[in-house]
Amino acid sequence: MPDVLNGSIVSGLIDHNTGMWDLAIIQDIFTTADIDRILSVPISPHHEDSWYWYGDPKGCYTVKEGYRRIIGDVVNPPGTYDRWLHLWKVKCPAKWKIFVWRALSNILPTTTNLILKRVEIDPTCPMCGIYHENVMHSLVLCEYSRLIWHESSLHVPSVIDDDFNVWFRNAISVLNKEDIFVMLAVLYHIWRARNHAVWDAFLPVPARVWWMANLAAAAWKQVHGTQQPQQHVAHEAVAASAQIGSPICHFDAGYYPRTKSATVRAVLTTQIGDFIAAFNARLPPCFSPLMAESLACKEALSWIKDRGLAAITMYTDCSVLKDLLVSSSSELFSYVSYSVDAIKALMSSLLSCSVVLIPRTQNQGAHTLATVAFSQEAPIVQLAFWQGVALCLKVFTPLVNVLYIVDHDKKSSMGFVYGDELM
């Protein structure tokens, strides 16, 4: 650039009469490549110039954008966890999230990791004393941990691979927001129990670990008040007043995990228990029991709507599905959310529809016939067939209930059995 032009400003290259670039001046000073770049810049004479950070939609500089410009885009290696936003958004104690972050980053002081750090230590698990301990074994695969998960009654995903990151990613995609909260509490307290075994030579019983995790979760929610407390028990009966005169639909799903096949069975009765209609059929392949239950509910509601009913009370023994259907918003990160949304749409299309949670003992008829549907090739909807089934259920349901109570883990007295049958 000639010395004469030192100190010149960009406005000197603009024709103030036309408000456009002065092509003659630009061609005298710049090369052809620079001319093309200058002419591609639009002129806004009525706007004041300001700094603009390229790459940000608002043109604002942030440390995050500067870091990305220097380092580049971060590419996670295969097998690493990459859904941190879901974890950090969970409303729970910070120490639970930090612990899970350490577990997902594989920096917990398990025996395997300590040996890699050249610490001389027995590699066996301090809880079971059989297998070598890594993160997945300590929190999920160990027989002691399995007993704790069984006590919790959470619908955690089945173990497919010996990778905690894969298991946790599947868990947060299947569970809803509150179940994820409880899952983090269980993971944290399993590790605390493991530390008791290491430092105190004391291992609490699995039921107590679950009780401590549930108690800590309930206490935190009571203090912060951000989530509604939820009790996870095996048999929970919720009292609900059904609409007067509306029929009752007992529905249930059958599910085989190995083949991922599922079935549905629904029984329609009056408020006093008189049989109206029933049906059972096969469902598309399902990836979890919750998916089977949600699809069964959707099929049952579609069947009810096709019969021309405007009001119905749905009876289910799946507490997770019931919570999803009655909640105003369910943060569910999985395929189950599609069927839940379809169920809510069907419920809203009816004049009146409510969902009631009942014990498994009161839904044995639907459960039994859902299992029978695995051997069927086509749905059975004939009224004569189901009237005969209804008669059989009236005769054998009390006997099935008695056998279920007597064969339960906790043996009951005959007085309790008789009282339960009167109910």
N, C-alpha and C positions, 0 to 999 in steps of 0.2 A: 504494500500500500504506500502511495506517495506520502512524503512528510507533510505535504500541504493539507492532507485530509486528517491528520492527527487531531483528535478532539472533536471530530464531527459526530453528529448524532444521527440516529436512524431517520428522524423526521426530515432530514435533508434529502433522503432518497424518495420522498413521497411528493407527488404532484398535488398541491393543496387545492387546486381548482377542480380536479376530477376525484380527488380522494383515493387515487390508485398509485401503484408504484410508478416512478418516473423511469420508464424503460431505457431512455437514452442515457441517463446518468449511470444506471446500473450496468449497461453494456460497456460503458467506457472504463469502469473501475474493476469489475469482477470477471472471473473466468466463466466459461459456459456452464460448468457443473454448479458453481455457486449461484449463477443467475437462476437456474432451474429451482434450486432450493429456496431462494429468496422469493421468487414469484409464487411458490406454493404456500407461502405464509399469508393467511388472510389479514387484511388491514381493518382495524376497528378504531378509527380516529376519535370516537366519542367515549371510549372506555379507557380508564386509567390502567397502565401496565402494573402487573403484580407478579410475584414469584409463584411458580406452579411446579409441583413435584410430579414428574412424568411417571405414570404407572398407577397412581392413586386416583380413583374416580372423582374425589373432591379436590385433588391437587394439593393435598396437605402432606407435609413430611412427617413421618413417624419413625421412631427408633426401629420398629419392626421392619418397615420398608427399607430403611438404610441397611439393616443387618442382612436382609434378603438380597439386596443389591450387591453387597460385598461377598457374602458366603455363597449365594445362589439358592435354588430350591433344594430343600432337604428331601432326599429319597430314603424312605425307610427300608432297611434290609429285609429280605423275606423272613417271616416268622416273628417279627417285632410287632408290638401292639401299636395301633395308630388311631384309636378312637378315644383319645384323652378327653375330648370335650364332653362326652357322655359321663365320664367319671367325675370330672370337676364340677359338673352341674348338679350332681346328686346332693341334696340337702341332708348332711349328716356331719358328725364330728370330724374335724380336720384330720385327726390322728388315724381314723379309719381309712380315709382316702390316701393319706401318705403311706400307710402300711400297704394298701393294695397297689399303689404306684411302685413301691419297692418290690412287691411280689411279681408284678408284670415286668419290671426291669431286671428280675433275677438277681437281686442284690441282698436277699434275705440270708442270714447266717445259717443256712442249712448245712448238714454235714458234707454234702457234695461240694458246695461252694467253699467251705472252710478248707477242705483237702486241696482244692485248686489253689488256695492261698498259702499252701504249704503248712497248714496247721495239722499237727498230729492228733487225730481224733478218731474214735470209732465211727465208721461210716453208716452203721445201722440206724434206723429211725428210733428216736427216743420214746416214741409212743407205742409202736408195735414190736420193735426189737427184731424185725425179720428182714425187711428190705432196706436198701440204701435210700437215704432221704434227699429228695429234691423238693422244689416248691410244689409241684403238682401232687407228689405223693403226700407231702405233709398236710396240705389243705383239702385234698379231694380223695385221693386214692387209698390212703391209709384206712385200715379197718376201723380204727377209732374214729377217724373223721367221717367215714361213711355212716357210722351209728349216729353221729351228731346231725348230719344232713337228714337222716331218716326221722329223727325226733322233730326237726323243724317243719316237716311236711311241705317244704318249698318244692315247686316244680322245676328243679334245676335240670339242665340238659344231661343226657347220658354221656359217658366218657367214651370218646372215639379215638383220641390220640393222647399220648403222654406229654401234652403241651398245655400249660396253664393259660397261656395267652389265648389259645383257640377255645378252651373251655369257657373262659371269662367272656370272650366276645360272643359266644353262643348264648351265654346266660343273660347278658344284658339285652340281647335281641329277642329273647323269649319272655322274660319277666317284665312286669309293669313297674312303675316308679317306686311304689311302696315295697314291692317284693325285692327290688334291687337294694333298697335301703336295709331291709332285714338281712339280705345275703351278705352285705358288707359287714354287718354286725357279727354274723356267724363266722365269717372268715377271720375277723380280728380276734374273736374269742377262742377259736381253734388254735391260733398261734399263741395266745396267752396260756392255754392249757398245755401246749407243747413246751413252753418255757418253764412251766411248773415242773414238768417231767425232767427237764434238763437241770434246773438249779435247785429244786426243792425235793427231787425224787418222789414227787407226788403227782398223780394223774387223776383229776376229778372224773366222776362218772359222766357219760355223754349227756344224760338228761339234765344234769346240773349245768353243763356248759351251755346247752340250749336255753335253759332257764335264765342264766346270767346274760346271754346275748339278747334275749327277748326283753328282759327287765331293763337293760341299758338302753335299748331302742325305745321302749315306752317312756322311760324317764327323760330321754333327750327330746322326744316329741312333745311331752307334756310341758317342758320348760320353754321350748322354742315356739311351739304351737303352729308349725308350718305344715304339718301333715296330720291327718286324722289317725289316731291309734288303730292298729289292726291286730287282732289276736289270731294267730295261726294255730288252730287246734284241729285234731283229726275229725271230730264230730261236733259241729257247731250248728245249733238250731236257732234260727232267727225268727222271732214272732212277727208276723205281718198280717194285716187284715186284708183279705181278698175282697174283690168287688162282689157285692151281693148279687146272686143270680148268674154270675159269669161262670163258664165251665173251667175245669182244672185240667192242665196238661202235664203229666209226668213224662219227662224225656230223659234219655241217657245215651251214652255212646259206648260202644265196645272198641277196644284198641289192642292190636298185636304189635309190639315194638319191633320184633324181628322182621316181619313182612311189611310193616307200616300200613297194614290194612285196617279199616275202621268201618263201623256200622252205626246205625241210628235206630232207636225204637221210641215211639211216643204213644201214650195212652190218654185218651180224652174221657173224662168223667164229669158228672155233675158235682155240685158242692157237697152232696151227701154221699158221694161215692158210687152212684149208679153208672154203669158202663155206657158210653156213647159210641166211640169208635177207637181204632188203633191202627198203627202201621209200623213196619220196620223195613229197612233197606240197607244196602251197602253204600258207603261214602267213598269219595276219591281218596287216594293214598294220603296219609297225614304224617307229619314229622314229629308230633308230640301229642300227649294226651289232651293238652289244652286245645290244640287245633282240632282234634276230633270232637271234643265237647262243643266248641263254638260252631263247627259245621253241623253238628247234630241239632243244635238249637235253631240254626238258620233253616234247616230242612223241616223241622217241626213247625216253625212259624209259617213257612211257605205252605205247608200242608193245611194248617189251620185257616190261613187266609183263603186258600182254594175252596174250603168248605163253606165260605161265606160268613164266618164268625167275625164279629166286630169287637168282642171283649173276651179276654182270656187271662188266666193266671198260670204262669209257667213255674213248675216245681223242678228244681235241680239240686243235686248233691255236690256240685263243684263250686266251692266258695270263691275261687279265683275268677271264674266266669261270671258269677253273680256280682262280684265287686266291679268288674269291668263294665257290666251292663247298667248298673245303677249309678256309676260315677258320671259326672258331667263331662270330664275330659280324662282320657286314659293315654298316658305317654307310653305307648307300646311300640317297640322297635322291631317288628317282625311281621310275618305273613298273617298272624292271628288278627292283627288290627283290621285287615280287609274284611274278614268274616264278622268281626265285632261291629264294624261300621254298617255292614249289610243287615245285621240283626237289629241294630238301633233304627235303621230306616224302616224295616218291617214293623217294629213296635210302634213307631210314630204314625204309620199308616193305619193302625187299628184305633178304634174309638177308645179302648182302654186295655192296657197290657202291663202287668206287673210281674216281677221275678221274686220267688221265695226260695230261700235255702232250707233244705230239709236234710235230716240225717240219712246215711246210706241205707239204714234198716228200713226206712219208709219208701225207698225207691228200688227195692229188690226186684219187683216185677219188671220194671222197665230195663233194669240192668240185665236180668236173666234173658229176656227176649232179644236184647241187643246182641248178646253173645250168640244166641241161636241164629241170628241173621248172617253169621259168617258162612253158614252152610247153604244159604239161599242163593239162587241165581237171579231172582227178580223180587221186587217188593210185593208184600202180601197186604191187600187192602180190603178183601172180601169181608163183609159185615158178619156173615154166618160163622166164619172161622174165628174171628176175634170175640164173638159172643161166647163161643165155647172156651176160649182162652180166659175170658173174664170170669167164667164160672170156676175154672180151675184155680185161678188166682185167689178167689174168695175162700176156697177150701184150703189151699196150701200156704198162703201168705202168713197166717199166724204160726204155722209149724216152722216155716223158714225163719221167721223172726226169733222164735224160741231157740232153734238150733244155732242161730248166729250169736245170740246172747250167751248161751251155755258154752259155746266153743270159743268165746272171746278170751283174750289173755287174762283179763280179770274176771274170775268166776263170780257169779252173782247168786244170791240166795233165791229160793223159789218164790219168796214174797215179792222180791224185786221183779222177777220174771212175770209173775201174775199181774203186778201193777203196771208193767210196761205193756202187756197185752191189752189191759183195760184202756190204756191211753190210745 
